[in-house]
Amino acid sequence: GEESAYREEVTQLASWCHSNNLELNAVKTVDLIVDFRRTPPPLTPLTINNTTITSVVSFKFLGTIISKDLKWGATIDSTVKKAPQRMYFLQQLRNHNLPQATKVQFYTAIIESVL
């Protein structure tokens, strides 16, 4: 069914990578299954090039935490945690009477970029 189609897609991806002189780093690859059924069936571990892929409940991709329930809570928590840490440095710039343009540039580059 769906699981065999998924495994076939992974096999085809690995084959395509090999044919195009690309290396799939199976050690850095994770498997995240999104399944909203009440009792999802047990799945056999996924393998790529004889390497078992780690199955996870969430992972970070381009700064966004993707979880198996597809909720934003972990990403929001991470962002909320980063903002005050960075605001501290903006406060330090203010305490040293730096020009407004420098503070705005710092805010835009360091704080706004995570919001």
GIRAPE-V340812 format. One record per backbone hydrogen bond with DSSP energy under -1.0 kcal/mol. CO is the residue of the C=O (numbers start at 1). NH is the residue of the N-H. Records with the same first field share a line. If there is no record, write none. Layout:
CO->NH / NH
//
This chain:
1->5
2->6
3->7
4->8
5->9
6->10
7->11
8->12
9->13
10->14
11->15
12->16
13->17
14->18
15->19
16->20
17->22
18->21
24->26
31->56
46->53
48->51
51->48
54->31
57->68
59->66
61->64
64->61
66->59
67->70
72->76
73->77
74->78
75->79
76->80
77->81
78->82
79->83
82->86
83->87
84->88
86->90
87->91
88->92
89->93
90->94
91->95
92->96
93->98
94->97
99->103
100->104
101->105
102->106
103->107
104->108
105->109
106->110
107->111 / 112
111->114
//
